[in-house]
Amino acid sequence: MAKQVIRQKKKAGRSGGGENSIPFTKKNYLLFTAGIFVILVGFLTLSRGSITLAPILLVAGYCVLIPLAIALK
């Protein structure tokens, strides 16, 4: 019995999937990619002189999409 418990603990330690890990799904990666894309488009529009669209895109990327990608399970 004790050997089984030790084996299970070793397997859990090797897989890296403990209580503190965050399991990302396909939805998380898509949101994160969308956030990076929106941020890049925001910097591109900022470099072209847009002072209204660029901040909206940057705030949407940094403050909405990236945190949403991290927080959603």
N, CA, C and O atoms as a Maestro MAE file, in Angstrom:
{
 s_m_m2io_version
 :::
 2.0.0
}

f_m_ct {
 s_m_title
 :::
 protein
 m_atom[292] {
  # First column is atom index #
  i_m_mmod_type
  r_m_x_coord
  r_m_y_coord
  r_m_z_coord
  i_m_residue_number
  s_m_chain_name
  s_m_pdb_residue_name
  s_m_pdb_atom_name
  i_m_atomic_number
  :::
  1 25 0.818 -1.190 0.000 1 A "MET " " N  " 7
  2 3 0.000 0.000 0.000 1 A "MET " " CA " 6
  3 2 0.864 1.257 0.000 1 A "MET " " C  " 6
  4 15 0.603 2.190 -0.760 1 A "MET " " O  " 8
  5 25 1.897 1.286 0.854 2 A "ALA " " N  " 7
  6 3 2.753 2.459 0.953 2 A "ALA " " CA " 6
  7 2 3.539 2.685 -0.335 2 A "ALA " " C  " 6
  8 15 3.784 3.827 -0.723 2 A "ALA " " O  " 8
  9 25 3.937 1.597 -1.001 3 A "LYS " " N  " 7
  10 3 4.677 1.736 -2.256 3 A "LYS " " CA " 6
  11 2 3.813 2.361 -3.339 3 A "LYS " " C  " 6
  12 15 4.314 3.130 -4.159 3 A "LYS " " O  " 8
  13 25 2.519 2.043 -3.355 4 A "GLN " " N  " 7
  14 3 1.618 2.622 -4.346 4 A "GLN " " CA " 6
  15 2 1.486 4.123 -4.139 4 A "GLN " " C  " 6
  16 15 1.473 4.884 -5.107 4 A "GLN " " O  " 8
  17 25 1.387 4.553 -2.888 5 A "VAL " " N  " 7
  18 3 1.265 5.968 -2.584 5 A "VAL " " CA " 6
  19 2 2.525 6.703 -3.012 5 A "VAL " " C  " 6
  20 15 2.438 7.794 -3.575 5 A "VAL " " O  " 8
  21 25 3.676 6.134 -2.759 6 A "ILE " " N  " 7
  22 3 4.946 6.754 -3.143 6 A "ILE " " CA " 6
  23 2 5.043 6.855 -4.662 6 A "ILE " " C  " 6
  24 15 5.476 7.880 -5.188 6 A "ILE " " O  " 8
  25 25 4.646 5.804 -5.369 7 A "ARG " " N  " 7
  26 3 4.678 5.839 -6.837 7 A "ARG " " CA " 6
  27 2 3.757 6.910 -7.382 7 A "ARG " " C  " 6
  28 15 4.119 7.613 -8.326 7 A "ARG " " O  " 8
  29 25 2.565 7.049 -6.802 8 A "GLN " " N  " 7
  30 3 1.619 8.058 -7.259 8 A "GLN " " CA " 6
  31 2 2.161 9.457 -7.024 8 A "GLN " " C  " 6
  32 15 1.990 10.337 -7.868 8 A "GLN " " O  " 8
  33 25 2.807 9.672 -5.896 9 A "LYS " " N  " 7
  34 3 3.380 10.985 -5.608 9 A "LYS " " CA " 6
  35 2 4.512 11.307 -6.576 9 A "LYS " " C  " 6
  36 15 4.639 12.447 -7.022 9 A "LYS " " O  " 8
  37 25 5.331 10.317 -6.903 10 A "LYS " " N  " 7
  38 3 6.425 10.535 -7.844 10 A "LYS " " CA " 6
  39 2 5.888 10.866 -9.225 10 A "LYS " " C  " 6
  40 15 6.415 11.750 -9.900 10 A "LYS " " O  " 8
  41 25 4.838 10.161 -9.653 11 A "LYS " " N  " 7
  42 3 4.242 10.434 -10.961 11 A "LYS " " CA " 6
  43 2 3.640 11.832 -10.998 11 A "LYS " " C  " 6
  44 15 3.791 12.544 -11.991 11 A "LYS " " O  " 8
  45 25 2.966 12.230 -9.937 12 A "ALA " " N  " 7
  46 3 2.358 13.563 -9.882 12 A "ALA " " CA " 6
  47 2 3.434 14.642 -9.890 12 A "ALA " " C  " 6
  48 15 3.240 15.698 -10.491 12 A "ALA " " O  " 8
  49 25 4.554 14.397 -9.241 13 A "GLY " " N  " 7
  50 3 5.632 15.383 -9.209 13 A "GLY " " CA " 6
  51 2 6.305 15.543 -10.557 13 A "GLY " " C  " 6
  52 15 6.720 16.647 -10.909 13 A "GLY " " O  " 8
  53 25 6.424 14.462 -11.320 14 A "ARG " " N  " 7
  54 3 7.077 14.525 -12.632 14 A "ARG " " CA " 6
  55 2 6.213 15.203 -13.679 14 A "ARG " " C  " 6
  56 15 6.730 15.872 -14.573 14 A "ARG " " O  " 8
  57 25 4.903 15.036 -13.577 15 A "SER " " N  " 7
  58 3 4.032 15.567 -14.621 15 A "SER " " CA " 6
  59 2 3.915 17.084 -14.552 15 A "SER " " C  " 6
  60 15 3.566 17.718 -15.547 15 A "SER " " O  " 8
  61 25 4.202 17.677 -13.394 16 A "GLY " " N  " 7
  62 3 4.134 19.121 -13.263 16 A "GLY " " CA " 6
  63 2 2.723 19.628 -13.054 16 A "GLY " " C  " 6
  64 15 2.525 20.842 -13.012 16 A "GLY " " O  " 8
  65 25 1.744 18.772 -12.924 17 A "GLY " " N  " 7
  66 3 0.365 19.187 -12.765 17 A "GLY " " CA " 6
  67 2 -0.075 19.179 -11.318 17 A "GLY " " C  " 6
  68 15 -0.948 18.398 -10.938 17 A "GLY " " O  " 8
  69 25 0.511 20.029 -10.514 18 A "GLY " " N  " 7
  70 3 0.144 20.101 -9.115 18 A "GLY " " CA " 6
  71 2 -1.023 21.050 -8.904 18 A "GLY " " C  " 6
  72 15 -1.682 21.477 -9.853 18 A "GLY " " O  " 8
  73 25 -1.263 21.370 -7.644 19 A "GLU " " N  " 7
  74 3 -2.354 22.273 -7.314 19 A "GLU " " CA " 6
  75 2 -2.091 23.687 -7.799 19 A "GLU " " C  " 6
  76 15 -3.038 24.408 -8.111 19 A "GLU " " O  " 8
  77 25 -0.851 24.101 -7.871 20 A "ASN " " N  " 7
  78 3 -0.516 25.473 -8.213 20 A "ASN " " CA " 6
  79 2 -0.391 25.725 -9.711 20 A "ASN " " C  " 6
  80 15 -0.166 26.865 -10.118 20 A "ASN " " O  " 8
  81 25 -0.530 24.702 -10.534 21 A "SER " " N  " 7
  82 3 -0.394 24.915 -11.967 21 A "SER " " CA " 6
  83 2 -1.717 25.388 -12.564 21 A "SER " " C  " 6
  84 15 -2.791 25.064 -12.057 21 A "SER " " O  " 8
  85 25 -1.624 26.149 -13.635 22 A "ILE " " N  " 7
  86 3 -2.809 26.671 -14.310 22 A "ILE " " CA " 6
  87 2 -2.980 25.906 -15.609 22 A "ILE " " C  " 6
  88 15 -2.149 26.029 -16.509 22 A "ILE " " O  " 8
  89 25 -4.029 25.129 -15.724 23 A "PRO " " N  " 7
  90 3 -4.226 24.374 -16.970 23 A "PRO " " CA " 6
  91 2 -4.817 25.268 -18.056 23 A "PRO " " C  " 6
  92 15 -5.973 25.680 -17.962 23 A "PRO " " O  " 8
  93 25 -4.050 25.560 -19.057 24 A "PHE " " N  " 7
  94 3 -4.535 26.362 -20.172 24 A "PHE " " CA " 6
  95 2 -5.186 25.450 -21.192 24 A "PHE " " C  " 6
  96 15 -4.693 24.361 -21.481 24 A "PHE " " O  " 8
  97 25 -6.293 25.910 -21.725 25 A "THR " " N  " 7
  98 3 -6.989 25.179 -22.765 25 A "THR " " CA " 6
  99 2 -6.802 25.907 -24.085 25 A "THR " " C  " 6
  100 15 -6.123 26.931 -24.157 25 A "THR " " O  " 8
  101 25 -7.409 25.367 -25.116 26 A "LYS " " N  " 7
  102 3 -7.309 25.986 -26.435 26 A "LYS " " CA " 6
  103 2 -7.918 27.388 -26.406 26 A "LYS " " C  " 6
  104 15 -7.417 28.298 -27.067 26 A "LYS " " O  " 8
  105 25 -9.000 27.560 -25.641 27 A "LYS " " N  " 7
  106 3 -9.655 28.868 -25.544 27 A "LYS " " CA " 6
  107 2 -8.709 29.899 -24.922 27 A "LYS " " C  " 6
  108 15 -8.670 31.048 -25.362 27 A "LYS " " O  " 8
  109 25 -7.948 29.492 -23.901 28 A "ASN " " N  " 7
  110 3 -6.996 30.403 -23.271 28 A "ASN " " CA " 6
  111 2 -5.922 30.849 -24.256 28 A "ASN " " C  " 6
  112 15 -5.585 32.031 -24.327 28 A "ASN " " O  " 8
  113 25 -5.389 29.898 -25.012 29 A "TYR " " N  " 7
  114 3 -4.345 30.244 -25.976 29 A "TYR " " CA " 6
  115 2 -4.892 31.131 -27.099 29 A "TYR " " C  " 6
  116 15 -4.189 32.024 -27.571 29 A "TYR " " O  " 8
  117 25 -6.128 30.897 -27.531 30 A "LEU " " N  " 7
  118 3 -6.722 31.746 -28.561 30 A "LEU " " CA " 6
  119 2 -6.934 33.171 -28.056 30 A "LEU " " C  " 6
  120 15 -6.662 34.132 -28.775 30 A "LEU " " O  " 8
  121 25 -7.417 33.310 -26.826 31 A "LEU " " N  " 7
  122 3 -7.593 34.645 -26.254 31 A "LEU " " CA " 6
  123 2 -6.259 35.358 -26.083 31 A "LEU " " C  " 6
  124 15 -6.151 36.556 -26.346 31 A "LEU " " O  " 8
  125 25 -5.251 34.625 -25.646 32 A "PHE " " N  " 7
  126 3 -3.925 35.222 -25.477 32 A "PHE " " CA " 6
  127 2 -3.358 35.675 -26.824 32 A "PHE " " C  " 6
  128 15 -2.783 36.758 -26.930 32 A "PHE " " O  " 8
  129 25 -3.523 34.838 -27.850 33 A "THR " " N  " 7
  130 3 -3.061 35.204 -29.193 33 A "THR " " CA " 6
  131 2 -3.819 36.413 -29.717 33 A "THR " " C  " 6
  132 15 -3.225 37.304 -30.324 33 A "THR " " O  " 8
  133 25 -5.125 36.449 -29.486 34 A "ALA " " N  " 7
  134 3 -5.924 37.599 -29.905 34 A "ALA " " CA " 6
  135 2 -5.464 38.863 -29.182 34 A "ALA " " C  " 6
  136 15 -5.402 39.936 -29.782 34 A "ALA " " O  " 8
  137 25 -5.144 38.738 -27.900 35 A "GLY " " N  " 7
  138 3 -4.652 39.889 -27.143 35 A "GLY " " CA " 6
  139 2 -3.330 40.410 -27.685 35 A "GLY " " C  " 6
  140 15 -3.144 41.620 -27.811 35 A "GLY " " O  " 8
  141 25 -2.421 39.514 -28.001 36 A "ILE " " N  " 7
  142 3 -1.136 39.927 -28.577 36 A "ILE " " CA " 6
  143 2 -1.349 40.596 -29.931 36 A "ILE " " C  " 6
  144 15 -0.708 41.603 -30.236 36 A "ILE " " O  " 8
  145 25 -2.242 40.042 -30.741 37 A "PHE " " N  " 7
  146 3 -2.531 40.620 -32.055 37 A "PHE " " CA " 6
  147 2 -3.131 42.023 -31.921 37 A "PHE " " C  " 6
  148 15 -2.739 42.938 -32.644 37 A "PHE " " O  " 8
  149 25 -4.086 42.191 -30.991 38 A "VAL " " N  " 7
  150 3 -4.703 43.501 -30.780 38 A "VAL " " CA " 6
  151 2 -3.666 44.498 -30.282 38 A "VAL " " C  " 6
  152 15 -3.694 45.661 -30.687 38 A "VAL " " O  " 8
  153 25 -2.768 44.081 -29.430 39 A "ILE " " N  " 7
  154 3 -1.705 44.974 -28.938 39 A "ILE " " CA " 6
  155 2 -0.782 45.389 -30.082 39 A "ILE " " C  " 6
  156 15 -0.423 46.561 -30.196 39 A "ILE " " O  " 8
  157 25 -0.401 44.437 -30.924 40 A "LEU " " N  " 7
  158 3 0.466 44.779 -32.063 40 A "LEU " " CA " 6
  159 2 -0.231 45.740 -33.018 40 A "LEU " " C  " 6
  160 15 0.393 46.679 -33.512 40 A "LEU " " O  " 8
  161 25 -1.507 45.518 -33.282 41 A "VAL " " N  " 7
  162 3 -2.260 46.436 -34.144 41 A "VAL " " CA " 6
  163 2 -2.369 47.803 -33.473 41 A "VAL " " C  " 6
  164 15 -2.311 48.830 -34.149 41 A "VAL " " O  " 8
  165 25 -2.524 47.825 -32.158 42 A "GLY " " N  " 7
  166 3 -2.574 49.091 -31.427 42 A "GLY " " CA " 6
  167 2 -1.281 49.875 -31.553 42 A "GLY " " C  " 6
  168 15 -1.315 51.089 -31.754 42 A "GLY " " O  " 8
  169 25 -0.138 49.203 -31.439 43 A "PHE " " N  " 7
  170 3 1.136 49.896 -31.608 43 A "PHE " " CA " 6
  171 2 1.347 50.333 -33.057 43 A "PHE " " C  " 6
  172 15 1.937 51.383 -33.312 43 A "PHE " " O  " 8
  173 25 0.872 49.538 -33.991 44 A "LEU " " N  " 7
  174 3 0.969 49.923 -35.401 44 A "LEU " " CA " 6
  175 2 0.148 51.180 -35.683 44 A "LEU " " C  " 6
  176 15 0.625 52.094 -36.357 44 A "LEU " " O  " 8
  177 25 -1.077 51.229 -35.175 45 A "THR " " N  " 7
  178 3 -1.897 52.430 -35.377 45 A "THR " " CA " 6
  179 2 -1.332 53.629 -34.618 45 A "THR " " C  " 6
  180 15 -1.486 54.771 -35.052 45 A "THR " " O  " 8
  181 25 -0.683 53.373 -33.491 46 A "LEU " " N  " 7
  182 3 -0.044 54.461 -32.750 46 A "LEU " " CA " 6
  183 2 1.120 55.045 -33.539 46 A "LEU " " C  " 6
  184 15 1.331 56.258 -33.536 46 A "LEU " " O  " 8
  185 25 1.866 54.192 -34.207 47 A "SER " " N  " 7
  186 3 2.998 54.684 -34.995 47 A "SER " " CA " 6
  187 2 2.538 55.464 -36.228 47 A "SER " " C  " 6
  188 15 3.296 56.270 -36.768 47 A "SER " " O  " 8
  189 25 1.319 55.234 -36.669 48 A "ARG " " N  " 7
  190 3 0.781 55.972 -37.821 48 A "ARG " " CA " 6
  191 2 0.082 57.262 -37.411 48 A "ARG " " C  " 6
  192 15 -0.390 58.008 -38.269 48 A "ARG " " O  " 8
  193 25 0.009 57.531 -36.118 49 A "GLY " " N  " 7
  194 3 -0.506 58.812 -35.661 49 A "GLY " " CA " 6
  195 2 -1.929 58.802 -35.149 49 A "GLY " " C  " 6
  196 15 -2.465 59.868 -34.848 49 A "GLY " " O  " 8
  197 25 -2.558 57.664 -35.035 50 A "SER " " N  " 7
  198 3 -3.921 57.609 -34.526 50 A "SER " " CA " 6
  199 2 -3.895 57.773 -33.010 50 A "SER " " C  " 6
  200 15 -3.319 56.956 -32.292 50 A "SER " " O  " 8
  201 25 -4.531 58.848 -32.537 51 A "ILE " " N  " 7
  202 3 -4.540 59.077 -31.091 51 A "ILE " " CA " 6
  203 2 -5.864 58.675 -30.454 51 A "ILE " " C  " 6
  204 15 -6.047 58.862 -29.251 51 A "ILE " " O  " 8
  205 25 -6.785 58.129 -31.231 52 A "THR " " N  " 7
  206 3 -8.045 57.661 -30.645 52 A "THR " " CA " 6
  207 2 -8.163 56.136 -30.706 52 A "THR " " C  " 6
  208 15 -8.523 55.511 -29.708 52 A "THR " " O  " 8
  209 25 -7.870 55.533 -31.846 53 A "LEU " " N  " 7
  210 3 -8.018 54.096 -31.993 53 A "LEU " " CA " 6
  211 2 -6.912 53.323 -31.264 53 A "LEU " " C  " 6
  212 15 -7.172 52.273 -30.676 53 A "LEU " " O  " 8
  213 25 -5.699 53.835 -31.305 54 A "ALA " " N  " 7
  214 3 -4.562 53.131 -30.713 54 A "ALA " " CA " 6
  215 2 -4.729 52.901 -29.211 54 A "ALA " " C  " 6
  216 15 -4.532 51.775 -28.753 54 A "ALA " " O  " 8
  217 25 -5.082 53.919 -28.427 55 A "PRO " " N  " 7
  218 3 -5.250 53.659 -26.989 55 A "PRO " " CA " 6
  219 2 -6.390 52.687 -26.684 55 A "PRO " " C  " 6
  220 15 -6.302 51.902 -25.740 55 A "PRO " " O  " 8
  221 25 -7.451 52.738 -27.476 56 A "ILE " " N  " 7
  222 3 -8.561 51.802 -27.272 56 A "ILE " " CA " 6
  223 2 -8.093 50.372 -27.503 56 A "ILE " " C  " 6
  224 15 -8.414 49.479 -26.719 56 A "ILE " " O  " 8
  225 25 -7.338 50.150 -28.570 57 A "LEU " " N  " 7
  226 3 -6.833 48.809 -28.865 57 A "LEU " " CA " 6
  227 2 -5.836 48.339 -27.807 57 A "LEU " " C  " 6
  228 15 -5.862 47.178 -27.398 57 A "LEU " " O  " 8
  229 25 -4.969 49.229 -27.371 58 A "LEU " " N  " 7
  230 3 -3.973 48.849 -26.371 58 A "LEU " " CA " 6
  231 2 -4.615 48.520 -25.024 58 A "LEU " " C  " 6
  232 15 -4.228 47.551 -24.370 58 A "LEU " " O  " 8
  233 25 -5.578 49.312 -24.618 59 A "VAL " " N  " 7
  234 3 -6.271 49.028 -23.359 59 A "VAL " " CA " 6
  235 2 -7.056 47.726 -23.470 59 A "VAL " " C  " 6
  236 15 -7.078 46.937 -22.525 59 A "VAL " " O  " 8
  237 25 -7.699 47.490 -24.609 60 A "ALA " " N  " 7
  238 3 -8.448 46.250 -24.805 60 A "ALA " " CA " 6
  239 2 -7.517 45.047 -24.748 60 A "ALA " " C  " 6
  240 15 -7.873 44.015 -24.179 60 A "ALA " " O  " 8
  241 25 -6.334 45.169 -25.330 61 A "GLY " " N  " 7
  242 3 -5.386 44.063 -25.316 61 A "GLY " " CA " 6
  243 2 -4.796 43.806 -23.947 61 A "GLY " " C  " 6
  244 15 -4.806 42.679 -23.452 61 A "GLY " " O  " 8
  245 25 -4.271 44.884 -23.329 62 A "TYR " " N  " 7
  246 3 -3.579 44.733 -22.050 62 A "TYR " " CA " 6
  247 2 -4.525 44.512 -20.861 62 A "TYR " " C  " 6
  248 15 -4.214 43.737 -19.956 62 A "TYR " " O  " 8
  249 25 -5.660 45.182 -20.865 63 A "CYS " " N  " 7
  250 3 -6.524 45.170 -19.674 63 A "CYS " " CA " 6
  251 2 -7.731 44.243 -19.784 63 A "CYS " " C  " 6
  252 15 -8.386 43.962 -18.781 63 A "CYS " " O  " 8
  253 25 -8.029 43.767 -20.986 64 A "VAL " " N  " 7
  254 3 -9.198 42.899 -21.140 64 A "VAL " " CA " 6
  255 2 -8.784 41.508 -21.624 64 A "VAL " " C  " 6
  256 15 -9.021 40.519 -20.931 64 A "VAL " " O  " 8
  257 25 -8.177 41.424 -22.793 65 A "LEU " " N  " 7
  258 3 -7.939 40.118 -23.417 65 A "LEU " " CA " 6
  259 2 -6.873 39.285 -22.707 65 A "LEU " " C  " 6
  260 15 -7.084 38.097 -22.464 65 A "LEU " " O  " 8
  261 25 -5.740 39.884 -22.373 66 A "ILE " " N  " 7
  262 3 -4.674 39.134 -21.716 66 A "ILE " " CA " 6
  263 2 -5.107 38.647 -20.326 66 A "ILE " " C  " 6
  264 15 -4.931 37.466 -20.024 66 A "ILE " " O  " 8
  265 25 -5.670 39.520 -19.465 67 A "PRO " " N  " 7
  266 3 -6.137 38.997 -18.170 67 A "PRO " " CA " 6
  267 2 -7.261 37.962 -18.293 67 A "PRO " " C  " 6
  268 15 -7.333 37.017 -17.507 67 A "PRO " " O  " 8
  269 25 -8.131 38.152 -19.281 68 A "LEU " " N  " 7
  270 3 -9.194 37.181 -19.508 68 A "LEU " " CA " 6
  271 2 -8.628 35.824 -19.910 68 A "LEU " " C  " 6
  272 15 -9.122 34.782 -19.478 68 A "LEU " " O  " 8
  273 25 -7.595 35.846 -20.735 69 A "ALA " " N  " 7
  274 3 -6.951 34.597 -21.151 69 A "ALA " " CA " 6
  275 2 -6.307 33.879 -19.984 69 A "ALA " " C  " 6
  276 15 -6.272 32.649 -19.956 69 A "ALA " " O  " 8
  277 25 -5.799 34.629 -19.022 70 A "ILE " " N  " 7
  278 3 -5.155 34.025 -17.860 70 A "ILE " " CA " 6
  279 2 -6.202 33.539 -16.846 70 A "ILE " " C  " 6
  280 15 -6.031 32.484 -16.236 70 A "ILE " " O  " 8
  281 25 -7.268 34.298 -16.670 71 A "ALA " " N  " 7
  282 3 -8.234 34.018 -15.608 71 A "ALA " " CA " 6
  283 2 -9.238 32.928 -15.939 71 A "ALA " " C  " 6
  284 15 -9.677 32.209 -15.041 71 A "ALA " " O  " 8
  285 25 -9.612 32.788 -17.197 72 A "LEU " " N  " 7
  286 3 -10.634 31.810 -17.543 72 A "LEU " " CA " 6
  287 2 -10.107 30.396 -17.429 72 A "LEU " " C  " 6
  288 15 -8.952 30.118 -17.750 72 A "LEU " " O  " 8
  289 25 -10.967 29.510 -16.969 73 A "LYS " " N  " 7
  290 3 -10.593 28.094 -16.893 73 A "LYS " " CA " 6
  291 2 -11.259 27.342 -18.000 73 A "LYS " " C  " 6
  292 15 -11.077 26.130 -18.119 73 A "LYS " " O  " 8
  :::
 }
 m_bond[291] {
  # First column is bond index #
  i_m_from
  i_m_to
  i_m_order
  :::
  1 1 2 1
  2 2 3 1
  3 3 4 2
  4 3 5 1
  5 5 6 1
  6 6 7 1
  7 7 8 2
  8 7 9 1
  9 9 10 1
  10 10 11 1
  11 11 12 2
  12 11 13 1
  13 13 14 1
  14 14 15 1
  15 15 16 2
  16 15 17 1
  17 17 18 1
  18 18 19 1
  19 19 20 2
  20 19 21 1
  21 21 22 1
  22 22 23 1
  23 23 24 2
  24 23 25 1
  25 25 26 1
  26 26 27 1
  27 27 28 2
  28 27 29 1
  29 29 30 1
  30 30 31 1
  31 31 32 2
  32 31 33 1
  33 33 34 1
  34 34 35 1
  35 35 36 2
  36 35 37 1
  37 37 38 1
  38 38 39 1
  39 39 40 2
  40 39 41 1
  41 41 42 1
  42 42 43 1
  43 43 44 2
  44 43 45 1
  45 45 46 1
  46 46 47 1
  47 47 48 2
  48 47 49 1
  49 49 50 1
  50 50 51 1
  51 51 52 2
  52 51 53 1
  53 53 54 1
  54 54 55 1
  55 55 56 2
  56 55 57 1
  57 57 58 1
  58 58 59 1
  59 59 60 2
  60 59 61 1
  61 61 62 1
  62 62 63 1
  63 63 64 2
  64 63 65 1
  65 65 66 1
  66 66 67 1
  67 67 68 2
  68 67 69 1
  69 69 70 1
  70 70 71 1
  71 71 72 2
  72 71 73 1
  73 73 74 1
  74 74 75 1
  75 75 76 2
  76 75 77 1
  77 77 78 1
  78 78 79 1
  79 79 80 2
  80 79 81 1
  81 81 82 1
  82 82 83 1
  83 83 84 2
  84 83 85 1
  85 85 86 1
  86 86 87 1
  87 87 88 2
  88 87 89 1
  89 89 90 1
  90 90 91 1
  91 91 92 2
  92 91 93 1
  93 93 94 1
  94 94 95 1
  95 95 96 2
  96 95 97 1
  97 97 98 1
  98 98 99 1
  99 99 100 2
  100 99 101 1
  101 101 102 1
  102 102 103 1
  103 103 104 2
  104 103 105 1
  105 105 106 1
  106 106 107 1
  107 107 108 2
  108 107 109 1
  109 109 110 1
  110 110 111 1
  111 111 112 2
  112 111 113 1
  113 113 114 1
  114 114 115 1
  115 115 116 2
  116 115 117 1
  117 117 118 1
  118 118 119 1
  119 119 120 2
  120 119 121 1
  121 121 122 1
  122 122 123 1
  123 123 124 2
  124 123 125 1
  125 125 126 1
  126 126 127 1
  127 127 128 2
  128 127 129 1
  129 129 130 1
  130 130 131 1
  131 131 132 2
  132 131 133 1
  133 133 134 1
  134 134 135 1
  135 135 136 2
  136 135 137 1
  137 137 138 1
  138 138 139 1
  139 139 140 2
  140 139 141 1
  141 141 142 1
  142 142 143 1
  143 143 144 2
  144 143 145 1
  145 145 146 1
  146 146 147 1
  147 147 148 2
  148 147 149 1
  149 149 150 1
  150 150 151 1
  151 151 152 2
  152 151 153 1
  153 153 154 1
  154 154 155 1
  155 155 156 2
  156 155 157 1
  157 157 158 1
  158 158 159 1
  159 159 160 2
  160 159 161 1
  161 161 162 1
  162 162 163 1
  163 163 164 2
  164 163 165 1
  165 165 166 1
  166 166 167 1
  167 167 168 2
  168 167 169 1
  169 169 170 1
  170 170 171 1
  171 171 172 2
  172 171 173 1
  173 173 174 1
  174 174 175 1
  175 175 176 2
  176 175 177 1
  177 177 178 1
  178 178 179 1
  179 179 180 2
  180 179 181 1
  181 181 182 1
  182 182 183 1
  183 183 184 2
  184 183 185 1
  185 185 186 1
  186 186 187 1
  187 187 188 2
  188 187 189 1
  189 189 190 1
  190 190 191 1
  191 191 192 2
  192 191 193 1
  193 193 194 1
  194 194 195 1
  195 195 196 2
  196 195 197 1
  197 197 198 1
  198 198 199 1
  199 199 200 2
  200 199 201 1
  201 201 202 1
  202 202 203 1
  203 203 204 2
  204 203 205 1
  205 205 206 1
  206 206 207 1
  207 207 208 2
  208 207 209 1
  209 209 210 1
  210 210 211 1
  211 211 212 2
  212 211 213 1
  213 213 214 1
  214 214 215 1
  215 215 216 2
  216 215 217 1
  217 217 218 1
  218 218 219 1
  219 219 220 2
  220 219 221 1
  221 221 222 1
  222 222 223 1
  223 223 224 2
  224 223 225 1
  225 225 226 1
  226 226 227 1
  227 227 228 2
  228 227 229 1
  229 229 230 1
  230 230 231 1
  231 231 232 2
  232 231 233 1
  233 233 234 1
  234 234 235 1
  235 235 236 2
  236 235 237 1
  237 237 238 1
  238 238 239 1
  239 239 240 2
  240 239 241 1
  241 241 242 1
  242 242 243 1
  243 243 244 2
  244 243 245 1
  245 245 246 1
  246 246 247 1
  247 247 248 2
  248 247 249 1
  249 249 250 1
  250 250 251 1
  251 251 252 2
  252 251 253 1
  253 253 254 1
  254 254 255 1
  255 255 256 2
  256 255 257 1
  257 257 258 1
  258 258 259 1
  259 259 260 2
  260 259 261 1
  261 261 262 1
  262 262 263 1
  263 263 264 2
  264 263 265 1
  265 265 266 1
  266 266 267 1
  267 267 268 2
  268 267 269 1
  269 269 270 1
  270 270 271 1
  271 271 272 2
  272 271 273 1
  273 273 274 1
  274 274 275 1
  275 275 276 2
  276 275 277 1
  277 277 278 1
  278 278 279 1
  279 279 280 2
  280 279 281 1
  281 281 282 1
  282 282 283 1
  283 283 284 2
  284 283 285 1
  285 285 286 1
  286 286 287 1
  287 287 288 2
  288 287 289 1
  289 289 290 1
  290 290 291 1
  291 291 292 2
  :::
 }
}
